[in-house]
Amino acid sequence: MTYLFAAFRLAAAIAGATAVIATFAYTAEKGPINPFNFFGFFTLQSNIFSVLVLGTAAIVGLAGHVQSRALEVARGCVATYMIIVGVVYNTLLTGLDGGVLLPWANDILHIWIPLYLAADWILFGDRSPLAWKYFPAVLAYPVVWLTVVLIRGATDGWVPYPFLSPATGYGSVAIYAIVIAIAFALVGALVWALSRVRVLTPLAPAGRGQR
């Protein structure tokens, strides 16, 4: 079953990479691309991270090796990020420019990859429980991303999402920033807690406890 898990992850990684590359090519056809703007969207960044992590997990699985603790933590992090992407986009940003202009690529990056990563984390039990001492790792990247976005919004005026625009008032931006931080903490905590659930167990158990 380990190889089946790896095959699913490889397929998801290829789908995500294809969507990102196609979006870049399609956008480039419309005119010059500012890479800092194009890759400034949380959706694109987190999908790229997901492709890298899923691809690495697939290679490790196909090679018959056991995942390292760092890879398991990375999987927990990208699962958290993509769940947030799926929920936020489909509740707050549907119909708005999210940096993904191709409809089919938009669906892959905002719907199918988030759904896949949630299912992968819940169902595929080829990882051991994540110790809570690693939990701060899930918050590091969102904090850096949000800090950069707020600095850019205050300097060159570019923000990836309208609710983070200084034009709405810094009080409003601060509230959204706090809500975003709480959301990441709550979803991350849920993902960490679910690492203790093993629905489908691989034939060769991970055989590790918390570390």
N, C-alpha and C positions, 0 to 999 in steps of 0.2 A: 504493500500500500504506500510505502515511502515514495516509490517511483511514480505512483498515481498523483500523490500530492505535488511532486516536482513537476509533473507534466502540466497540471492545472496552473501552477505558478508561472511556468515558462510561457504558456499560452496567454496568461494575463499580462505578463511583462511585454510580450511582443505586441499585444493589442494596445497597451498604453504607449509604448514607444512609437508605434505607427501613428497613433492619434496625435502625439506631440509633434512628430516630424511633419506630418501632413498639415497640421495647423501652422507651423512655422513657414512651410513652403507656400501655402495658400495666402498667408498674410504678406509674405515677401512679394507675391505677384501684384499686390495692391499698391505697393510703394515701399520706400526705404523703411527698415525696421530699426527702432531704437531697442537694443537688447536689454537695457536696464528696465524699460517699460514692458516689453514683451514677456520677459522672464520675471517680472516683478509680481505677477499674480500668484497668490498662494496656491491656487489650483494647479498651475503649471509646475511650480516648484515641488509641491508635494507629490504630484504624479511622477515627476522625474525621479524623486527619491524612492517612490514605490517601485518603479521599474527596476532601479538598481538593486533594491533589497529583494524583490521577488526573483529577479534574475539570478542573484547570488544564491538565494535559498534553493532555487531550482537546480543550479549547477552542483551545489553541495549534496542535494538529495539524489540526483542522477549519478553522482560519483560514489554514492553509498556511504558518505561521511555523516557524522553527527554535527548538528549546528552548534556553533560557538555561542557562548553567552552573549557576546556583543551582537551577533546576528539575531538572536531571539529578542533582545531589547530593541534592536532596529525594527524588527517586524512589529513589535508592540507599538512603537512610535508611529510608523506609517499607517498602521491600522487606525490609530487615534486620529491622525491628521485627515485621512480620507473619509472617515465617518463624519467628521466635522464638515468637510467639503460637501459631502452628499446632503447633509441636513441643511446647512446654511444656503447652499445654492437652490435647493428645491423648495425652500420656505421663504427666502428673502430675495434671491437674485434671479429667479427664472425670468427670462425675457430681456435681461440686462446684459450689456457687454461684459463678458468675463474673460476676455482674452482668447476665447475659442470661437472662431467664426464659422467653422464647418459644423453643420448640425450633427452628423454622425460622430465626429470626433468629440463634439461637445457632450453627447450622450455617453460616450465611453469614459471620458474624463470626469464627468460630474455625476454619473449615475452608476454605470456598470463596474468601474474599478472600485468605487466606494463599497458597492454591494458585495463585490467579490472579496475584498479584503476583510469585510465584516464576517462573511461566511467562512473564509479561510481561517480566521482567528478563532471563531467559535467552534467550528467543526473539526478542523485538522489538529489532532492532539500530538503532533510530533515536536513538542516543546515542553519544557519543564516550567513549573510555576516561577513567575518573575518576582524576585525579592523586592520589597518596597524601597530598599536603599537605592534602587536604580530608577525610581519613579521620577526624580527631578530631570532625568534625561528627556522625558517626553515634553517638558515645558521649555527646554533650552531654545530649540529652533523657533517656535512661535513667538517667544519673547524677542529674539533677535530680529525676526521678520517684522513684527509690529513696530519695533523701535526704528528700524530703517524706514518703514512706511511713514511714520509720524514725522521723522526728520525731513524726508522728501516732501511731504505735504506742506511743511512749514517753510521750505526753502524754494524748491522749483515748482511747487503746486501740484505735482502729479501724485495721484493716489489710485490704487487699483479698484477700489470699491467706493461708491458715493458716500456711504455712511461713515467713512473715515476722512472725509474732506474737511479741512479747516473752515471752509465756507459755511458749514452747518453749525459752526460754533465749537470752541474747544470743550465746552461743557458736555455737548452731545458726543464729541469724539471720545472724551474721557469715559463716559458711561459705556459706550460701545467697547472701548478697550478693556474695561473691567469685566464686561459681560463675556468678551472673547476669552479672557484669561480664565474666568470661572468655568466656561464651557470646556476648555481644553483640560482643565484640572479634573472636572467631573467625568468627562468621557475617558480620559486617560486612566482614572481610577477604576472605571468600569472595565476597561481593557485589561488592566493589571489583575483585577479580581477574576476575570474570565480565564486568565492563563491557568487557573487551577482546575478548569473544567476540561475534560478530555472526552469528546463524543466519539470520534473515530481515531482509534489508536493504531499506529503503524506496526508492522510485523516485528520490527526491531525497536523496542521501546527506547526512549531517550535515556532512561535509567539514571536521571539526575534529579536531585531535589533542589531546593532554593540555594542559590549561591550569591 
